[in-house]
C-alpha cells in the first residue's frame, strides 16, 4: 500500500500539524466517518475567530452513501474533481451568510474571510484526527445551493474529508498529481516588512 507523505520543506520549524497538512486526492473508499467525528469537525468550526463574533457561516455535512453526497457527486462537481472526490468519506459544504442577524446585508469579502477562518479549523481538526482534507473550488455552486435549498448564503467551497488511500492503484494522471512536490513562495516574497 502506498500512502504519499509530503511534509512541508519549511525555512524555519513549524508545528507538525501544519507541516504535514496537504490536500490529497486519493481516499480510502471503504472508510466511514462517524457522527461523532462529524460533530467534532463542526465544533472546531464553531470556535473559529470571526469579526465582531458574528459567526457568519453555516456548514452542511454529507456522508458518502447519503442521497446528498451522491447528488453532489453526480451534478455538483466539475472536471477532474468528479473522478476522485466521490471516494472521500465526507463532503463539507461551506456557506457564508449574505445577511447579518438584523437582516442587513453582509459585505461578501468579510463573509468569505470569516468563512475561511472557520473552514481552516475544520481542515486542521481533520488533520489532528488522522484524516485528510481537500478544498474544492471546482464545484457547481448553483446546483449545490439548489440541492440544499439555501438562498441566503454563498457556497464558498466544498471540502472532501476522509482517510488517505492507496495511491498505487490509481490512474497515471492522479498518481502524477499526488506525487507532485509541494511548493510555496519564499518567505521573502510573502513577508513585506523587514524581519
Beta strands, then each sheet from edge to edge (+ up, - down):
strand 1: 57-63
strand 2: 90-97
strand 3: 132-136
strand 4: 153-162
sheet 1: 1+ 2- 4+ 3-
end
